[in-house]
Amino acid sequence: MIYSQISLLFPKPPQEQAHLISQFERLPDEIVIQILSQSIIDLETLGRVVGVSSRMYQLGVHVLNHYRLPSIQISLMIDQEGRNKMVSQFEVTRLDPINLSVYLTCTDKRPRRYYATKASPVIRTLSITDHYYLNNASVNFLDTESIKSKDFPVAVGGDTNKIINRKIQVKQEGLHCFEPKRRWKYSYEISQKSLHEYHLLQVALVMPLSRLISLDKKQEKKWSMKMLDWVMSKCL
């Protein structure tokens, strides 16, 4: 089963919480989706959910595709010898349900000019911005009562920067695929080069869901089991 392979990426909850998971799975699909789409649930918790069972895998992927991932943006900052900085935004287009790879496309379709006489451009930072917390801060839980901030303190918005410092290869024209340590994949296109300049067009990013989650871990508290206890007290 696919979800058994996913459990290798996301460790299962503690054994003592197994009875709570069993009760949770008795809820109708519509209720589970409402719970999983709440803004207080972080990506790491959803990553664990998809490894619980085949049913939770399907519901978790649905929530990721239709609720969580569309609110995420990835930013790449590129410069050439410390100058000509460019920050490009990438938006999620889809989640591959088989291998849980997240596909993102660049929102800026304009090529950027670089100088052929200087060093190759370098990807300096990779960052993530999660708008889901901000846009859904006042979402009601199952349309019955508001979630109180004191119950589950979370970081709102959040912009996490990670230094990359990866040099882009620009020796040849055409479409290129850059895959640093196989952790993520970056596609870009180099235009026809002249003696002094060339243009770089950013195309797409692909990264495993687990990698996306690792970028999104700038949270004030890890509370997946606390959240589950809370759901049980409210719904059962």
C-alpha positions in Angstrom: 0.0 0.0 0.0 1.1 3.5 -0.7 0.4 4.8 2.8 2.8 2.1 4.2 5.6 3.6 2.2 4.6 7.1 3.3 5.0 6.0 6.9 8.7 5.7 6.3 8.9 9.5 5.5 6.6 10.5 8.5 7.0 8.5 11.7 3.8 7.1 13.2 2.2 8.6 16.3 3.1 7.1 19.7 1.6 3.7 20.4 -0.4 5.0 23.4 -2.3 7.2 21.0 -3.5 4.3 18.8 -6.9 4.1 20.4 -7.5 7.8 19.7 -6.6 7.3 16.0 -9.1 4.4 15.9 -11.9 6.6 17.2 -10.9 9.4 14.9 -11.3 7.1 11.9 -14.9 6.4 12.8 -15.8 10.0 11.9 -17.4 10.6 8.5 -15.1 11.8 5.7 -16.7 15.2 5.6 -16.0 15.8 9.3 -12.4 14.6 9.0 -11.8 16.9 6.0 -13.2 19.8 8.1 -10.9 19.0 10.9 -7.8 18.5 8.8 -8.4 21.8 6.9 -8.4 23.9 10.1 -5.6 26.5 10.2 -4.3 25.3 13.5 -3.1 22.1 11.9 0.4 22.4 10.5 2.0 20.6 7.5 3.9 18.2 9.7 0.7 17.0 11.3 -0.8 16.4 7.8 2.3 14.6 6.8 1.8 12.2 9.7 -1.9 11.8 8.9 -1.2 10.4 5.4 0.8 7.6 6.9 -1.8 6.4 9.3 -4.1 4.3 6.9 -5.3 4.2 3.3 -8.4 6.2 4.2 -6.5 8.9 6.0 -4.0 8.9 3.2 -6.7 9.8 0.7 -8.3 12.4 2.9 -5.0 13.9 3.8 -3.9 14.3 0.2 -7.3 15.8 -0.6 -6.8 18.5 2.1 -3.3 19.2 1.0 -4.3 19.6 -2.7 -7.4 21.7 -2.1 -6.8 23.6 1.1 -3.2 23.8 2.3 -0.7 23.7 -0.6 -2.4 26.4 -2.7 -1.7 28.9 0.1 2.1 28.3 0.0 4.7 30.2 -1.9 8.4 29.4 -2.3 10.8 32.2 -3.0 14.3 31.9 -4.6 16.8 34.7 -4.3 19.5 34.8 -7.0 22.3 37.2 -7.5 25.5 37.5 -9.6 28.6 38.3 -7.6 26.5 39.9 -4.9 24.6 42.2 -7.4 21.7 42.0 -9.7 19.5 40.3 -7.1 16.3 38.7 -8.2 13.6 37.2 -5.9 11.2 34.9 -7.7 7.9 33.5 -6.4 6.8 29.9 -7.1 3.2 28.7 -6.5 2.0 25.2 -6.0 0.3 23.7 -9.1 -0.3 20.1 -7.9 0.7 17.4 -5.5 1.7 14.0 -7.0 -0.4 11.6 -4.9 1.9 8.6 -5.7 5.3 9.9 -4.5 4.1 13.0 -2.7 6.1 15.4 -4.8 5.0 19.0 -4.8 5.2 20.8 -8.2 5.5 24.6 -8.3 5.7 27.1 -11.2 7.3 30.5 -11.3 4.8 33.4 -11.3 7.2 35.8 -13.1 7.5 34.8 -16.8 10.0 37.6 -17.6 13.6 36.5 -18.3 16.4 38.2 -16.3 19.6 39.5 -17.9 23.0 38.4 -16.6 26.5 39.2 -17.8 28.5 36.5 -19.6 31.8 38.0 -18.5 31.0 37.5 -14.8 30.6 34.4 -12.6 27.5 32.3 -12.9 24.5 33.3 -10.9 24.0 31.7 -7.5 20.8 30.7 -5.7 21.4 32.3 -2.3 18.3 31.6 -0.3 15.2 29.4 -0.4 12.2 30.5 1.7 8.6 29.5 2.3 5.6 31.7 3.1 2.5 30.0 4.3 -0.6 32.3 3.9 -3.0 29.6 5.2 -2.6 30.6 8.9 -3.2 34.3 8.1 -6.1 33.8 5.8 -7.9 31.3 8.0 -7.1 32.7 11.5 -10.8 33.2 12.2 -12.1 30.0 10.8 -14.8 28.4 12.9 -14.4 24.8 13.9 -17.2 22.8 12.3 -19.2 26.0 12.3 -20.0 25.6 16.0 -17.4 27.6 18.0 -14.3 29.5 17.4 -10.9 28.1 18.2 -9.3 30.0 21.0 -5.7 31.1 20.6 -4.8 30.0 24.1 -5.6 26.4 23.1 -3.1 26.1 20.3 -0.6 29.0 20.0 0.7 29.0 16.4 2.9 31.3 14.3 0.8 33.4 11.8 2.2 34.0 8.4 5.8 33.0 8.8 8.6 33.4 6.3 11.5 31.0 6.8 14.8 31.6 5.0 17.3 28.9 4.3 20.8 29.7 2.9 21.5 27.6 -0.2 24.5 29.1 -2.1 24.1 26.9 -5.2 25.7 27.9 -8.4 23.6 27.8 -11.6 25.2 26.3 -14.7 24.9 28.6 -17.7 27.4 27.2 -20.2 24.8 25.9 -22.6 21.6 27.3 -24.0 18.2 25.7 -23.6 16.3 24.1 -20.7 18.2 22.9 -17.7 17.4 20.9 -14.6 19.3 21.6 -11.4 18.9 19.0 -8.6 21.0 19.8 -5.4 21.6 16.6 -3.5 18.4 15.2 -4.9 16.4 17.2 -2.3 14.6 19.4 -4.8 14.6 20.1 -8.5 14.9 23.5 -10.1 14.2 24.1 -13.8 15.3 27.1 -15.8 16.0 28.2 -19.4 19.1 30.0 -20.8 18.6 32.1 -23.9 21.0 32.6 -26.8 24.2 33.9 -25.4 26.2 36.8 -26.8 29.7 37.9 -25.9 28.5 40.0 -23.1 25.2 38.8 -21.8 22.4 36.1 -21.7 19.0 35.8 -20.2 17.7 33.4 -17.6 14.1 32.4 -17.3 13.0 30.5 -14.2 10.5 27.7 -14.9 9.6 25.4 -12.1 10.4 23.7 -8.8 9.7 20.2 -7.6 10.3 19.0 -4.1 9.2 16.2 -1.8 6.4 17.0 0.6 8.7 16.1 3.4 11.2 18.7 2.2 8.4 21.3 2.1 7.4 20.4 5.6 11.0 20.9 6.8 10.9 24.4 5.5 7.6 25.1 7.2 8.8 24.0 10.7 9.0 27.6 12.0 6.2 27.0 14.5 6.1 27.9 18.1 4.9 24.5 19.3 4.5 21.0 18.1 1.2 19.7 19.2 -0.2 17.0 16.8 -1.2 14.7 19.7 -2.6 17.6 21.7 -4.7 18.5 18.7 -6.0 14.9 18.5 -6.9 14.8 22.1 -8.8 18.1 21.6 -10.7 16.8 18.7 -11.7 13.7 20.6 -13.0 15.8 23.5 -15.1 18.0 21.1 -16.5 15.4 18.7 -16.9 12.1 20.6 
